[in-house]
Amino acid sequence: MGLAAVTTTFAAVDSLAQSLALELAPIRVNTIRPGFIDTEFWDVLPAEQVETIRDRVRATFPARRIGTIADVGHAAVFLMTNPYVTGTVLEVSGGELLVDWLF
């Protein structure tokens, strides 16, 4: 599906954030791992393929909807304003990790 570079990058960022949280303490370091967020990122795919993915997300993700940029923004505000959260990878995916939706 061509997402190896994306998923590898997510894993690297997660690891880096956790290591930096230890090395830079007490400075807090966190990361957000977005799931399917409706952005122009998907414009590189044919419209029919994107709509198929959207339909699968709506049908299988526990949130029963597609994520928005605002959803990621709410997560960022939480991480910036909670002084006791550090070294955390905050999943913002509507429950994507709970389902096998691609296959």
Number of C-alpha atoms within 10 A of each C-alpha: 4 6 8 9 8 10 11 11 12 16 11 11 17 19 16 15 20 18 13 16 19 14 12 10 11 9 11 21 22 20 21 20 15 20 17 18 20 14 10 7 8 15 10 8 10 9 11 9 11 15 13 10 17 16 14 16 23 15 13 18 20 15 14 14 18 19 20 16 11 10 15 20 13 12 17 15 10 13 21 15 9 10 10 8 15 21 19 17 19 17 16 20 23 22 15 18 12 11 11 9 13 9 3
